[in-house]
Amino acid sequence: MHRRVFLSMAGALALAGCGGLRESRVNPRNWFGRSRSRRRAAPAAATENTNPLIPEREDSIFRRKREVVYEGTLVDQITAMEIERTSDGAIIRVTGLPLRQGAFDVRLVPENEDKKPINGVLDFELRAIQSENMPQGPERARAVQAAVFVSRQNIERAAEIRVRGARNERVSSR
């Protein structure tokens, strides 16, 4: 009798103590929490000593791929960022606010090659094709969204996810 009471009390105390794990960093669902906004510093001009006449990669004649140049420009502000866990990785969903309405072909463009983190940071830019002769309009009409999938391997290597706009950036860290 005493043993059952003792075991049930110990089990109840252990179960009550597990409620704190919901908010801890041990829980994988809390690894990337709410994002925060911060001002973006002016970009430094990169000086590379590369010859533009020498191709960076070689393609065979049987496998010619035409590179499509994306002409999107940075969206003015990043207003929200959500990171949703999936079974294979995560989906990063971003909402932005361009200066004018009518932006289309909105993309989250990775700054890192193959969406791999550099020094634990995954960098993205929110870009859209934007017309300069459109009216400004209300915020609701200008809001744009984009999302990108990141594999589990890359998300586990990242300690911080950063999405840049023209005037600000959103950061979510572990």
HUMO-V571101 format. One record per pair of residues at least 4 apart in sequence whose C-alpha atoms are under 6 Angstrom apart, sorted by the first residue. I is the first residue (numbers start at 1). GAP is how many residues later the second one is. Records with the same first field share a line. If there is no record, write none. Layout:
I: GAP / GAP
//
This chain:
31: 143
32: 140 / 141 / 142
35: 136 / 137
36: 134 / 135
37: 132 / 133
38: 130 / 131
39: 129
40: 128
72: 55 / 56 / 57
73: 54 / 55
74: 52 / 53 / 91 / 92
75: 23 / 51 / 52 / 90 / 91
76: 21 / 22 / 89 / 90 / 91
77: 19 / 20 / 88 / 90 / 91
78: 18 / 87
79: 16 / 17
80: 14 / 15
81: 12 / 13
82: 10 / 11
83: 8 / 9
84: 6 / 7
85: 5
86: 4
88: 64
89: 61 / 62 / 63
90: 59 / 60
91: 57 / 58
92: 55 / 56
93: 53 / 54
94: 51 / 52
95: 49 / 50
96: 47 / 48
97: 45 / 46
100: 35 / 36
101: 35 / 41
103: 26 / 27
104: 24 / 25
105: 23 / 24
106: 21 / 22
107: 19 / 20 / 39
108: 16 / 17 / 18
109: 15 / 16
110: 5 / 13 / 14
111: 12 / 13
112: 4
116: 38
117: 4 / 5 / 41
120: 38 / 39
121: 37 / 39 / 40
122: 39
123: 39 / 40
124: 39
125: 38 / 39
126: 39
159: 14 / 15
160: 12 / 13
161: 10 / 11
162: 8 / 9
163: 6 / 7
164: 5
165: 4
//
